[in-house]
Amino acid sequence: MGPGWRAASAALVGGSVAIFGALRRLALALPQPAAVRSRPGRVWRWRNLLVSFAHSVLAGLWALFSLWHSPELLSDIQDGYSVSGHLLVCFSSGYFIHDTLDIIFNHQSRSSWEYLVHHAMAISAFVSLIVTGRFLVAAVLLLLVEVSNIFLTVRMLLKMSNVPSPALYEANKYINLVMYFAFRLAPQAYLTWYFLRYVEVQGQGAFLTANLLLLDAMILMYFSRLLRSDFFPSLRKGSAGRDVDGEKFLID
């Protein structure tokens, strides 16, 4: 890609950062549940999750549309290209940059360090895709995870707001588990297999493979937390009485 296209991509990423900044300000103006208002430490977390939810809905549906509209992309994960996929990567890069700044500027780095690691991995990987124009399809497949994140974020919003509807939480719990398998574990497993089998472990390929393997470990860790929290609560350790008001973690 030429310098002009890269400059345009950088402008798109910057525009995305601004969009999520505007969404953050909008989230501040929205009414908050009493359970959130009564504990100041939860206010930032609630607002941050609302912005995360907006990104998940937009990026998840966008990734599905990109693959549905251009299914031939799946036959060329390394060099396949679509304008829609490129715009999606720029859009999500802007979100990860915004969320990183939101965590740091609101002094949540210590409680949300796992997210900072994840965002650093995502930003560096996506920037390499934007610059080289390669492995774009892999990024779109990875962004299918945002479909799962829709229900994961709803789960945490329900827990934080103390909504008196156990049936709603129970229904979302099982939908969340199905979506976790379909849109997080399955695409991740396929891409890991593909990279280890077909991608040369050098240059950008080595960098992306290392990122992918580290992401595998993080996803499995989050999955074990989810299972313990929602399906095997007796196996939870060290969580009783823990104050998580300021933490960003979606698995509590």
C-alpha positions in Angstrom: 0.0 0.0 0.0 1.2 3.5 -0.8 1.9 6.3 1.6 -1.4 8.0 0.7 -3.5 5.0 1.6 -1.5 4.6 4.9 -2.1 8.2 5.7 -5.8 7.8 5.0 -5.9 4.7 7.2 -4.2 6.6 10.0 -6.9 9.3 9.7 -9.6 6.6 9.9 -8.0 5.2 13.1 -7.9 8.7 14.6 -11.5 9.3 13.6 -12.5 6.1 15.3 -10.7 7.2 18.5 -12.7 10.4 18.4 -16.0 8.5 17.8 -15.4 6.4 20.9 -14.5 9.5 22.9 -17.9 10.9 21.9 -19.6 7.7 22.9 -17.8 7.9 26.3 -19.2 11.4 26.9 -22.6 10.2 25.9 -22.3 7.3 28.3 -21.7 9.8 31.1 -25.0 11.5 30.4 -27.0 8.2 30.4 -28.9 7.3 33.6 -27.2 4.8 35.8 -28.7 2.0 38.0 -28.9 2.8 41.7 -26.4 0.0 42.4 -23.9 1.8 40.2 -24.6 5.3 41.6 -24.3 4.2 45.2 -20.7 3.0 44.7 -18.5 5.6 43.0 -15.9 3.0 42.1 -18.4 1.5 39.7 -19.2 4.6 37.7 -16.1 4.4 35.5 -16.5 0.7 35.0 -20.2 1.1 34.0 -19.4 3.8 31.5 -16.4 1.9 30.1 -18.5 -1.3 29.6 -21.2 0.7 27.8 -18.6 1.9 25.3 -17.2 -1.6 25.0 -20.7 -2.9 24.3 -21.2 -0.4 21.5 -17.9 -1.5 19.9 -18.8 -5.2 20.3 -22.2 -4.7 18.5 -20.8 -2.6 15.7 -17.5 -4.6 15.1 -19.2 -8.0 15.6 -21.9 -7.4 13.1 -19.4 -5.7 10.8 -17.1 -8.8 10.8 -20.1 -11.1 10.1 -21.2 -8.9 7.2 -17.6 -8.7 5.8 -17.3 -12.5 5.7 -20.9 -13.0 4.5 -20.4 -10.4 1.7 -17.0 -11.8 0.6 -16.8 -15.5 1.6 -14.0 -15.9 -1.0 -11.7 -14.2 1.5 -11.6 -17.3 3.6 -9.7 -19.1 0.9 -6.8 -16.6 1.2 -6.2 -15.7 4.8 -2.7 -14.3 4.2 -3.3 -12.0 1.2 -7.1 -11.7 0.8 -8.3 -8.1 0.9 -11.6 -6.2 1.1 -12.3 -2.5 1.7 -14.9 -3.4 4.4 -12.4 -5.6 6.3 -9.7 -2.9 6.1 -12.1 -0.3 7.4 -13.1 -2.6 10.2 -9.5 -3.1 11.3 -9.1 0.7 11.4 -12.3 1.1 13.3 -11.4 -1.5 16.0 -7.8 -0.1 16.2 -9.3 3.2 17.2 -11.4 1.5 19.9 -8.4 -0.3 21.4 -6.4 2.9 21.4 -9.3 4.8 23.0 -9.9 2.1 25.7 -6.2 2.0 26.5 -6.1 5.8 27.1 -9.4 5.6 29.1 -7.8 3.0 31.4 -4.6 4.9 31.8 -6.0 8.4 32.2 -8.6 7.2 34.8 -5.9 5.5 36.8 -7.2 2.0 36.3 -4.0 0.5 34.9 -3.3 -1.6 38.0 -6.7 -3.3 38.1 -7.0 -3.6 34.3 -3.5 -4.6 33.4 -4.6 -7.7 31.5 -6.6 -5.5 29.2 -3.7 -3.2 28.6 -1.6 -6.3 27.5 -4.4 -7.4 25.3 -4.8 -4.0 23.7 -1.1 -3.6 23.1 -1.1 -6.9 21.3 -4.2 -6.0 19.2 -2.9 -2.5 18.3 0.5 -3.7 17.3 -0.9 -6.6 15.2 -3.5 -4.4 13.5 -1.0 -1.7 12.7 1.2 -4.2 11.0 -1.8 -5.4 8.9 -2.7 -1.8 8.0 0.9 -1.1 6.9 1.5 -4.3 5.0 -2.0 -5.1 3.8 -1.4 -8.8 4.6 -3.3 -11.1 7.0 -6.4 -8.8 6.9 -8.7 -11.8 6.8 -7.1 -13.2 10.0 -8.0 -9.9 11.7 -11.6 -10.1 10.5 -11.9 -13.7 11.8 -10.5 -12.6 15.1 -13.0 -9.8 15.3 -15.8 -12.3 15.3 -15.0 -12.5 19.0 -16.9 -9.2 19.3 -20.2 -11.2 18.7 -19.3 -13.2 21.9 -18.4 -10.0 23.7 -21.9 -8.6 23.2 -23.2 -11.3 25.6 -20.2 -11.2 27.8 -20.6 -7.5 28.4 -24.4 -7.8 29.0 -23.5 -10.4 31.6 -21.3 -7.9 33.5 -23.8 -5.1 33.1 -26.5 -7.2 34.6 -24.3 -8.2 37.6 -23.3 -4.6 38.2 -26.8 -3.2 38.1 -28.3 -5.9 40.3 -31.2 -6.3 38.0 -33.9 -8.3 39.9 -34.4 -10.8 37.0 -32.5 -14.1 37.6 -34.2 -15.5 34.5 -32.6 -12.9 32.3 -29.2 -13.5 33.7 -29.7 -17.3 33.4 -30.8 -17.0 29.8 -27.8 -14.8 28.9 -25.5 -17.2 30.8 -26.2 -20.1 28.4 -26.3 -17.9 25.3 -23.0 -16.4 26.3 -21.5 -19.9 26.6 -22.7 -20.9 23.2 -21.4 -17.7 21.7 -18.0 -18.1 23.4 -17.6 -21.5 21.7 -18.9 -20.3 18.3 -17.2 -16.9 18.0 -14.3 -16.9 20.3 -12.9 -20.4 20.8 -13.7 -21.8 17.3 -12.1 -18.9 15.2 -9.1 -18.8 17.5 -8.5 -22.5 17.3 -8.8 -22.4 13.5 -6.4 -19.5 13.1 -3.9 -21.1 15.5 -4.0 -24.3 13.4 -3.6 -22.3 10.2 -0.7 -20.1 11.4 1.2 -23.1 12.8 0.7 -25.1 9.6 1.0 -22.6 6.8 2.6 -19.4 7.9 6.3 -19.0 7.8 7.7 -18.3 11.3 9.7 -15.2 10.2 9.1 -11.5 10.0 5.4 -10.5 10.3 4.3 -14.1 10.3 6.5 -14.9 13.4 5.2 -11.7 15.2 1.6 -12.5 14.5 2.0 -16.2 15.5 3.5 -15.2 18.8 0.6 -12.8 19.4 -1.9 -15.5 18.5 -0.4 -18.1 20.9 -0.3 -15.5 23.8 -3.9 -14.7 23.0 -4.7 -18.5 23.1 -3.4 -18.6 26.7 -5.5 -15.5 27.7 -8.7 -16.8 26.1 -8.4 -20.2 27.9 -7.7 -18.4 31.2 -10.8 -16.2 30.7 -12.8 -19.3 29.8 -11.8 -21.1 32.9 -12.9 -18.0 35.0 -16.2 -17.9 33.2 -16.9 -21.6 33.9 -16.0 -21.3 37.5 -18.0 -18.1 38.0 -21.2 -19.1 36.2 -21.3 -22.9 36.2 -19.0 -24.2 39.0 -19.1 -21.4 41.7 -17.8 -23.9 44.4 -14.5 -24.0 42.5 -13.9 -20.2 42.8 -10.9 -19.3 44.9 -10.0 -16.1 46.7 -13.0 -14.1 45.3 -15.1 -13.8 48.5 -15.4 -10.3 49.6 -13.2 -9.0 46.9 -13.9 -5.4 45.9 -13.9 -5.3 42.1 -15.6 -2.0 41.7 -12.8 -0.4 39.7 -11.8 -3.4 37.7 -12.5 -3.7 34.1 -12.5 -7.5 34.0 -15.5 -9.0 32.3 -15.1 -12.3 34.1 -16.0 -11.9 37.8 
